[in-house]
């Protein structure tokens, strides 16, 4: 039986070499956000909100046209090293 990821780390690779990480609890939530916020404005210079659910009181905005790549990584709690 395959393992189910506990969350997904999404890496937004931006123009200029910046890389930002945000996390989503499910892949479906990421796909919903991506298809409703990023895809319709893919060539826009307007800022859109990026949900940061793991950090209270912080938010991030990004220009959709500056996103050059997206990497999705499943995170398994059992695979995280604990110190």
N, C-alpha and C positions, 0 to 999 in steps of 0.2 A: 504494500500500500504506500503510495507516495506521500511524502511529508507536505504539510500545508504551511506556507510562509506565515510568519507572525505579522509582518509588514513589508512594505516595499520602499526601498531607497530610490529616489528619482534624482538623477544628476542632470542638471541643465547646463550644457556647454554653450557659453555665450561668445559673441564676437569679442576679440581682444584677448581671448584665452582664459577668461574667468570661468569658474566652475562652481555652481551652487547645488547644494543637496537639500532636498525636501523629502518628507516621508509621508506615505499614504498607508492607511490600515489595510486596504484591499486594492488589487489591480483594477477592479471595476470602478472604484472611486477616482483613481487617477485617469482612467479612460474617459469617464464622464466629464471631469474637469477639463481635460485636454481637448476633447471634441466640442465642448460648449464654449470654452474661453479662448484657447490658442488657435484652433483650426479656422474659425470664422475671421480672425484678425491676423492671420499669419504674416501678412505684409505690412501691418500697421506700425506706426511709430508711437502710438498712444500706449500709455502704461496700463497693464492689467495686473490684478492681484494674484499672487501665488500663495496658496494656503500653507501656512506653517503651523501644523497642528501639534507639533511636539514642543513648541516653545511658546509659553504664554506671554502675551503682551508684545510680541514681535510680529512684523509682517514684512513682506517683500513685494515689490512691484518690478515688472520686467516689460520690456518692449518685445512683443512677439516676433518682430522681424529680426531681433538680435539673437534669437535661439538658433544655433546652427546644428545642434545634435542633442539627443536625449538618450540617456542610458538608464535602464530599469534593472535593479538588482533585488531579488527576493532576499529577505532577511529572516533567518531562522534563529530563534532565541537560543536553541541548543548549540548553535554553531558560533555564538559570540563568546570570546574568551572572557573569563571573569577574573578579576584581580582581587 
